Amino acid sequence: MTEPDSASSPDRGGGIVQRGLYYDELEVGARYLHRPGRTATEADNVLFSSLTMNTQALHLDAAFAAGQPFGRRLMNSMWTLATMVGASVSQITQGTLVAQLGLTDISFPAPLFHGDTLYTETQVTDKRLSASRPGQGIVTLRHTGRNQDGDVVALATRTALMWCAPASAEGETP
């Protein structure tokens, strides 16, 4: 099993490498605010819905959506989920993720509309070392997405397999 190797990178000039956090650096209960937020656009909705072959009129047909309970098009909830998870990558899992193991407890308690800004936060709810994969640990992350008014628009629990921090030459973690 190979650990991440920054030495194989062409940048060896001693600069700071942007990365997520290793398993060892995450603490249960820690809460990460992912900023800036992401303003949802009509183009996001149409492109994502089209790419995923989701022809739901609530996302694509303004006239149809106008006659529905919210009176306008809703952002595709899968776009909301993907954007919420993606917002956490640079802060938590960039270069330190081995695999995403699952998404559970997904809900959308309020709608997200074109023009709303999605703000995401992530809380570490559990972690344990992998029993079968030395040097790796399993982390449970609870993502919460809110609109610009603070309304919760999405919730999801993600389970991720992550690298433990590699030992440095002095026997310390980075």
Secondary structure by P-SEA (a helix, b strand, c coil): cccccccccccccccbbbbccccccccccbbbbbccbbbbcaaaaaaaaaaacccccccccaaaaaacccccccccaaaaaaaaaaaacccccccccccccccccccccccccccbbbbbbbbbcccccccccccbbbbbbbbbbbcccccccccbbbbbbccccccccccccc
